[in-house]
Amino acid sequence: MLTDPLPVTLDIRKAATRGVTVKGTLKPLELPRLRGLLASDEGEIETVFTLSRDEEGRYVVRVVVDASVTVTCQRCLQPVRTELHTDSTLGVVWTDEQAGNLPSHLEPVIVAGEECELRELVEDELILALPVVNYHEQTDCNKLLVDLAAETAQALPERPNPFDVLAQLKKPGGK
């Protein structure tokens, strides 16, 4: 069993034949595609890969990912911490034709060559696990919005009424 940090690549065939389990941690900073969807680089990602061969000789990878990341709340546009969890069973293939022949309970992962990019698998799983829309709890958002509105109102200087100019042009006793 391998431990922290998560290896960059792994020979799937050898590891699956031996029934290896690989554990490791990552930071969002190490996953550039995921990083672009987050509000900050803070967070922790824990992964467990369990590699094996099924009864038909296919290479199978079970990927479990638990992550704590910071995204942007769509209501108040402030950072909000979210917990993500994925648990997927992937069938390792080398061609699109092999992917089409996998049973429905296995998601295909096409590996080019002997080495598989583990971080890319984790990144794909997390991108798919991200909620489409992220929110704080309603009460937290309301408090943030009320505080923000109060700060904005205090920060704005009092401006003269633009219609005061018209009042000055109007002659006394006029229409």
Order of alpha helices (4+ residues) and beta strands (2+ residues): beta-alpha-beta-alpha-beta-beta-beta-alpha-beta-beta-alpha-alpha-alpha
